[in-house]
């Protein structure tokens, strides 16, 4: 693994520091060869490559001590260096972003690893801060993530919107692409949550998880987080009112641009 270090970009206004006593490193896995949208980390969004939008938003989260982009592609490395980011070059054989994350984490010294999706250019820095809170309030937490209430039927029945069911403590019971708790098409009485794929791991837990074999539910749902549940790990979820748009297709870029333009007009 080769690490390229350049001067980091400057963050925006500071937020609270819920995990200031812990050493925290964020890693953004990024690959060029997406099946549905090749080259999407470098797609131009409002004059900047998408990976730069993700990096800069992460840099505005004050609890992070360091931010790394993990990639196996020289084009992505060059782009990140150009805007002032830090890059770790990884093997090209990883099947998942989590595996790429673990290769980098193996060489780091820190308490927590934050996995920030490289295709979510609208991620709010406060979402990162929210996902860190469980590690301050409960020393038994090893993994955390976010959830948001679903308020429309389009999201409810969209298989690309992952749903999560939780217990009374907020620990995940199950993740699914189908509406969790809905039976025979009836309207569910309980709140249904969208899972937002931002994760925080204790470094040791991350390294353990990537050594475990895939599990039946994981393979059935095509959801890697089910591996942790099937092997007995708890995943603490934190409810947020923020949302993030994942860029999976060229059409998603238009949605991101509309959001950026609307936000710019609001600030005028």
N, C-alpha and C positions, 0 to 999 in steps of 0.2 A: 504494500500500500504506500502510495506517495502522497504527501500533503503539501499543498501550495498555500502559502500564507501571504496575504497582502493586507493593507490597511482596511479595517472594517468600515462599513457605511454607518452614518449617524442615524440614530433612532429619532422618533418624534417625541411628543410630550410624555413624561414619565407617568406610569401608573403605580399602584401600590405594589409592595414587595412581599407577597404571602410566603415565600420560601427563601428568604434572604440568608438563612443559616445553612442552606444546602448548596452544594456545588451542582450547577445545572448546565448541561450542554444540549442545544437543539441540533438535530440533524435533519436535513431535507434530502431524502432520496430522490434522485432525478435520472431518468433514462431517456434516451433519444428515440428508441425503437418501439414506441407505443403501437399496438396492433391497429387500433381504431383511428389514431391521430399521430402519425410519425412526426417527430421533431417538435412536439407541442411545448416542451420547456422553453424553446427559443422563439415561439410565435410572438409577433409584435403586438403588444397591447398598449395603446396610448403612448407609443414611442419608446417602450421598454420591453425587453423579453420577459415572458411570464415568470421565469425563475427569479428575476430581479424584483418583481412585485412581491413575490412570496418572501424573499430574503429581507427586503426592507420593512415589511410589516412585522416579521419576526423580530427584527432588530429594535422595534419599538416596545417590546416586552421587557421591562427592566429587570426581571428576575433571572434572565438568561445571562450566563457568564460568557458564552461563546456560541457561535452559529456556524455550522459546517454544511456544505452541499456535498453529498456523496454521489458520485457518478462514475461510469466507466467510459464516458464519451469525451473526446478531446474538444469537440465543439462547445459542449456545455462548460467544460473547464475554462476555456478561453473566454467565454461570455461572462462567467462569474468573476474571473480575475479582472476583466475590463471594468466592471462596475464596483470593484473593491471588496469582493467577498472572499471567503476561505473555502478551499476545495480539498476533498479527499478523493483520490482516485482509487477505485475498487475493482474487484474482479468482474468480468462480464458474464459470469455463469450464474449469477443469483436469479432464483425463480421469483422471489418476492422482495418488496421494499424493506421488509423487516430483516431479511437475511443480509441485505446490503447495509442496513443500519448496524447490525451486530458485528459485521466485519470491522467497521469503524470503531464501534464502542469497545471492542476488545483491546484497542490500543490507547484508550482514554482513561483518565483518572478523574472520576466524578461520582456524585451520588445518584443523580437522575439524568435520564436521557429523554428528551422530548422529540417525538416523531411528528414532524410537520409535513403534510402532504405537499408535494411539489407542484400539484395542479390546482391549488386553491389560492388564486391571487388576491382574493378578497378577505382572507382570514383576518379577524380583528385581533390585535395584540392582547386585548383583555381576555379573549378566549384562552390564550396560553396561560395567563395568570389564574384564571378560574380552574383550569385543569390541574394546577399545581397545589391548590388549597388542601385537598385531602391528605397530602403528605405532611402537612403541618399539623392538621387536626387529629390524625390517626396514624400512629407509628406502624400499624399492621398493614397498611395499604402498600401494595407492590405495583399496581397498575391502575391508571385512571384514564378516563375519556369523557366526552361530552355528549349530552342529549338535548334535543329541543322539541317542544310540543308540536305535533302535526295538527294544522288547522284547516286543511283542505283535502278533498278526496283525491285530487291529482297526485299529491305526494303519497297519500295512503296506499294507492294501488300501483305506484311506480316501482318496479322491481329494482331500479337503480338507486332508489332511496331506501337505505337499510334501516330497519326498525329495531328497537331494543326494548325489552321488558325488564323491569327491575323489581327488587324487593323493597321493603320499607326503609332500608338503610341506603338505598340507591345503588346497591350492587347488582350488576347485570345477571339476569336469569337466562336470557336467550337473545340472540341476534337473528334476524330473518329478513328476507327480501319480500315476504308477504306480510299483511297486516297482523301483527301479533295480538291475539285475544279476540279477533273477529271470527264469528262462527256462522257459517251458512249465509254469509252476505248481510247479516244483521248489523245494526249500528252498535259498536262497542260501548259499554257503559263506562269503561275506564279510559284515562288519557293514554294515547298512543304517542310514542316518542320516535323522532328521527335520530339515528346515530350519526354524530359528526366525528369523522375519522381522525381526530387529533388524539394522540396517546402520550402518556407520560409513564415511563418504566423506571423502577430501580434498575441500575445498570446490571446487577447480578441476575435479576429476574429476566431481563431481556436476553442475556446470554444463555440462560437455562432454556427459555422457550424455543429458541432457534435450534436447539439440539434434540427437540422432541419430534416424533414422527407425526405426519398429518393424521387427522382423525376423521371418522365417518361423517359427523355433522358438518365439519369444516368443508369436506369435499362435496357434500350434498348441497350446501348453501353457497359454496364458493366464497366463504367468509373466513379469513384466516384467524380472526379473534376467537372463533369457537374452539380452536385448538387449546387456548388457555383455559376456557371453561371446562372442556372435556378432561383436561388433565388436573382439574381441581384448583386452579388459580382463581382468585376473586378479582373482578374488574369493577372498581368504584366509578360510578358515573356522576357527573355534575350537571345539573340543569342550567342551560343558558338561554337567553333570549336572542342571542346573535345567531346568524346563519352564515353559511359560506357556499359559494358556487364552485363546484368541481368542473373543470374544463376537460370534457371527454371527447367532444366533437367540435368542429369549426363553428357550429351554431351556438355553442356555449360561449364562445368568445364574444359574440354579439351581445349576449346577456350581460357579460362582465362589463363591456364597454358602455352599455346603457346605464348600469349602476354607477360607473365612474363619472359619466356625464351628468347624471342626476345629482350625484354628491357634489360635483363642482358647481352646479347651478345653485344648490342650496347654500353653499358657502359665500356666494356673491352677495 
